[in-house]
Amino acid sequence: MMRGEFRKLSAEVFGTFALVFAGTGAIVINDVSGGAVTHVGIALTFGMIMMAMISALGRVSGAHLNPAVTIGFFAARRMEGRMVVPYVASQIFGAFLGSMVLRVMFSNHPTLGATIPVGGALQAFSLEFLLATILMFVILSVSVGSKEQGGLVGIVVGSVVALEALFAGPITGASMNPARSVAPAVVTGCFEYLWVYLTAPVAGALAGVAVCSLVHGPACCLSPRKSEQIIESAH
C-alpha cells in the first residue's frame, strides 16, 4: 500500500471513530444524565463533528466517514473502484472503535446509541432513503472530485446532517450511515432493524447521484480528473 493511500485510510478510521464517539456518545450521555444534552444537542453534535472532521480531514481522504457516501462517489465516477472496499472497511473499523470505547466507559447502557426506529420498518426505510438522497446530492454539489474539503464544505454538509437529525432523529435516529449504525448494533446485539440502516442509506446515496446528474448535468458525475477540470474552468 502506498503511503498516500495509508494516510487516506487512517483519516477515514479516525474521522469515523470521532463521528461515532461524539455522536452516539451524545445519545448515551443524554440517557444517563436524564436528558441534559437534549435532542437538539444530539443533532448539533452530529452536525458539528461532521463539520470538524471534514475541515480537518477533507484534504486527506475527502472525509467520507460513511460507506454510503463512498459508494455514491464511486457511482458518480468520482472515485476509483479499487479504493471503495478499503474506504468502507476503514470506516466500519473506526465506527467499531468508537462504540467499543463507549462500551468501556458506559458498560451498562443497553444500546450505545444504536438506531432503532419508532415506527415500522417501511417508514424508517423511506425516511432514511430520502435523508441519504438529500445528503448525497448536497455533498456531490459542493465537493470537488471525491473530496469534501474546506471550511465552507464542512459547514454545508455538517448543517445538512444536523438539520436532518433535528427533524428525523426522533423517528429513525437519522443515521444516513451504515457504519454509524452497524457498530453499536453489533456491540450491543440490537439487530432487529439493522437491515434498514444498511440498505436505505446506500439506496438513497445512489438516488442522490441520479438527482445530481439530473440537476447539474455532465459535470456532476465524471472521473475525478475531468470533474475537477470542469469545476475549475467554471471559476
C-alpha positions as CSV (number, residue, x, y, z in Angstrom):
1,M,0.0,0.0,0.0
2,M,1.3,3.4,-0.9
3,R,1.9,6.0,1.8
4,G,-0.7,8.3,0.5
5,E,-3.3,5.6,0.5
6,F,-2.4,4.6,4.0
7,R,-2.9,8.3,5.1
8,K,-6.3,8.4,3.5
9,L,-7.5,5.2,5.2
10,S,-6.1,6.3,8.5
11,A,-8.1,9.6,8.1
12,E,-11.2,7.6,7.4
13,V,-10.6,5.4,10.5
14,F,-10.1,8.4,12.8
15,G,-12.8,10.5,11.3
16,T,-15.5,7.8,11.6
17,F,-14.2,7.0,15.1
18,A,-14.7,10.6,16.1
19,L,-18.2,10.7,14.5
20,V,-19.4,7.6,16.3
21,F,-17.7,8.5,19.6
22,A,-19.1,12.1,19.7
23,G,-22.5,11.4,18.0
24,T,-23.6,8.2,19.7
25,G,-21.8,9.4,22.8
26,A,-24.1,12.4,22.9
27,I,-27.1,9.9,22.9
28,V,-25.6,7.8,25.6
29,I,-24.7,10.8,27.8
30,N,-28.2,12.3,27.3
31,D,-29.7,9.0,28.5
32,V,-27.5,8.6,31.6
33,S,-27.8,12.3,32.5
34,G,-31.6,12.4,32.4
35,G,-31.8,14.4,29.2
36,A,-29.2,17.1,29.8
37,V,-27.9,17.0,26.2
38,T,-31.4,17.1,24.7
39,H,-32.5,16.1,21.2
40,V,-31.3,19.4,19.7
41,G,-28.0,18.9,21.4
42,I,-27.6,15.5,19.9
43,A,-28.4,16.7,16.4
44,L,-26.0,19.6,16.7
45,T,-23.3,17.2,18.0
46,F,-23.6,15.0,14.9
47,G,-23.5,18.1,12.6
48,M,-20.6,19.8,14.4
49,I,-18.4,16.7,14.5
50,M,-19.0,16.2,10.7
51,M,-18.1,19.9,10.2
52,A,-14.9,19.5,12.2
53,M,-13.8,16.3,10.6
54,I,-14.4,17.5,7.0
55,S,-12.5,20.6,7.8
56,A,-9.6,18.6,9.4
57,L,-9.5,15.6,7.1
58,G,-11.2,16.6,3.8
59,R,-7.9,17.4,2.0
60,V,-6.5,14.0,3.0
61,S,-9.3,11.5,2.3
62,G,-12.3,13.5,1.5
63,A,-13.7,12.7,4.9
64,H,-16.4,10.5,3.6
65,L,-16.8,8.8,7.0
66,N,-19.8,6.9,5.6
67,P,-19.9,3.8,3.3
68,A,-23.0,5.1,1.5
69,V,-21.1,8.3,0.6
70,T,-18.1,6.3,-0.6
71,I,-20.4,4.1,-2.8
72,G,-22.1,7.3,-4.0
73,F,-18.8,8.8,-5.1
74,F,-17.9,5.6,-6.9
75,A,-21.3,5.5,-8.7
76,A,-20.8,9.2,-9.7
77,R,-17.4,8.1,-11.2
78,R,-15.5,10.4,-8.9
79,M,-13.6,7.6,-7.1
80,E,-11.5,4.6,-8.2
81,G,-13.2,1.3,-7.7
82,R,-10.1,-0.2,-6.0
83,M,-10.4,2.2,-3.1
84,V,-14.1,1.5,-2.3
85,V,-13.6,-1.6,-0.2
86,P,-10.6,-0.2,1.8
87,Y,-12.5,3.0,2.5
88,V,-15.6,1.1,3.7
89,A,-13.5,-1.3,5.8
90,S,-11.7,1.7,7.4
91,Q,-15.0,3.5,8.2
92,I,-16.5,0.4,9.8
93,F,-13.3,-0.2,11.8
94,G,-13.3,3.4,13.0
95,A,-17.0,3.1,13.9
96,F,-16.4,-0.1,15.9
97,L,-13.5,1.6,17.8
98,G,-15.9,4.4,18.7
99,S,-18.6,2.0,20.0
100,M,-16.1,-0.1,21.9
101,V,-14.7,2.9,23.7
102,L,-18.2,3.9,24.7
103,R,-18.9,0.3,25.8
104,V,-15.9,0.5,28.2
105,M,-17.0,3.9,29.5
106,F,-20.7,3.2,29.8
107,S,-20.8,-0.6,30.3
108,N,-24.4,-0.6,31.5
109,H,-26.0,1.3,28.6
110,P,-28.3,-1.1,26.6
111,T,-28.0,0.3,23.1
112,L,-25.0,2.7,22.9
113,G,-26.9,4.9,20.6
114,A,-28.0,2.2,18.2
115,T,-30.5,3.3,15.6
116,I,-33.9,1.8,16.5
117,P,-37.0,3.2,14.6
118,V,-40.1,4.4,16.5
119,G,-42.4,3.4,13.7
120,G,-42.4,0.5,11.3
121,A,-39.6,-0.7,9.1
122,L,-41.1,0.7,5.9
123,Q,-41.5,4.2,7.4
124,A,-37.9,4.1,8.7
125,F,-36.6,2.8,5.3
126,S,-38.4,5.6,3.5
127,L,-37.1,8.3,5.8
128,E,-33.5,7.0,5.7
129,F,-33.7,6.7,1.9
130,L,-34.8,10.3,1.5
131,L,-32.3,11.7,4.1
132,A,-29.4,9.9,2.3
133,T,-30.6,11.2,-1.1
134,I,-30.6,14.8,0.1
135,L,-27.3,14.4,1.9
136,M,-25.5,12.8,-1.1
137,F,-26.9,15.4,-3.5
138,V,-25.6,18.2,-1.4
139,I,-22.2,16.5,-1.0
140,L,-21.8,16.0,-4.7
141,S,-22.9,19.6,-5.4
142,V,-20.3,21.2,-3.1
143,S,-17.4,18.8,-3.4
144,V,-14.5,18.6,-5.9
145,G,-13.9,15.1,-7.4
146,S,-14.2,12.6,-4.5
147,K,-13.1,15.1,-1.8
148,E,-15.2,17.2,0.6
149,Q,-12.7,19.8,1.6
150,G,-12.5,23.3,3.0
151,G,-14.3,25.1,5.8
152,L,-17.4,26.1,3.7
153,V,-18.0,22.5,2.6
154,G,-17.7,21.3,6.2
155,I,-20.3,23.9,7.3
156,V,-22.7,23.0,4.5
157,V,-22.5,19.2,5.0
158,G,-22.5,19.5,8.8
159,S,-25.5,21.7,8.6
160,V,-27.4,19.2,6.4
161,V,-26.6,16.4,8.9
162,A,-27.7,18.5,11.8
163,L,-30.9,19.6,10.0
164,E,-31.9,16.0,9.1
165,A,-31.1,14.8,12.6
166,L,-33.3,17.5,14.1
167,F,-36.5,16.6,12.3
168,A,-36.0,12.9,11.6
169,G,-33.9,11.8,14.6
170,P,-36.9,11.1,16.8
171,I,-38.3,8.6,14.3
172,T,-35.3,6.8,12.8
173,G,-32.2,8.2,14.6
174,A,-31.3,9.9,11.3
175,S,-28.4,7.6,10.6
176,M,-27.8,8.0,6.9
177,N,-24.6,6.0,7.5
178,P,-24.3,2.2,7.6
179,A,-21.1,2.4,9.7
180,R,-22.6,4.6,12.3
181,S,-25.5,2.1,12.7
182,V,-23.7,-1.2,12.4
183,A,-21.1,-0.6,15.1
184,P,-23.4,0.0,18.1
185,A,-25.9,-2.6,16.8
186,V,-23.2,-5.4,16.8
187,V,-21.6,-4.3,20.1
188,T,-25.0,-4.3,21.9
189,G,-26.8,-7.0,19.9
190,C,-29.6,-4.7,18.6
191,F,-30.0,-6.4,15.2
192,E,-33.8,-6.2,14.6
193,Y,-33.8,-3.3,12.2
194,L,-30.2,-3.2,11.2
195,W,-31.0,-4.2,7.6
196,V,-32.9,-0.9,7.2
197,Y,-29.8,1.2,8.1
198,L,-27.5,-0.9,5.9
199,T,-29.7,-0.7,2.8
200,A,-31.6,2.5,2.8
201,P,-28.6,4.9,3.1
202,V,-26.9,3.2,0.2
203,A,-30.0,3.2,-2.0
204,G,-30.5,6.9,-1.1
205,A,-26.9,7.8,-1.9
206,L,-27.3,6.2,-5.4
207,A,-30.6,8.2,-5.8
208,G,-28.7,11.3,-4.8
209,V,-26.2,10.6,-7.6
210,A,-29.0,10.4,-10.1
211,V,-30.6,13.7,-8.8
212,C,-27.2,15.4,-9.0
213,S,-26.7,14.3,-12.6
214,L,-30.2,15.5,-13.5
215,V,-29.8,18.9,-11.9
216,H,-26.2,19.7,-12.6
217,G,-25.7,17.9,-15.8
218,P,-22.5,16.0,-17.0
219,A,-20.1,18.0,-14.7
220,C,-21.6,16.2,-11.7
221,C,-20.7,12.6,-12.5
222,L,-17.4,12.2,-14.3
223,S,-14.0,10.8,-13.4
224,P,-12.2,12.8,-10.7
225,R,-9.7,14.5,-13.1
226,K,-12.4,15.5,-15.6
227,S,-14.7,16.6,-12.8
228,E,-12.1,18.8,-11.3
229,Q,-11.1,20.3,-14.6
230,I,-14.8,21.2,-15.4
231,I,-15.3,22.8,-12.0
232,E,-12.0,24.7,-12.2
233,S,-12.9,26.0,-15.7
234,A,-16.2,27.4,-14.4
235,H,-14.4,29.8,-11.9
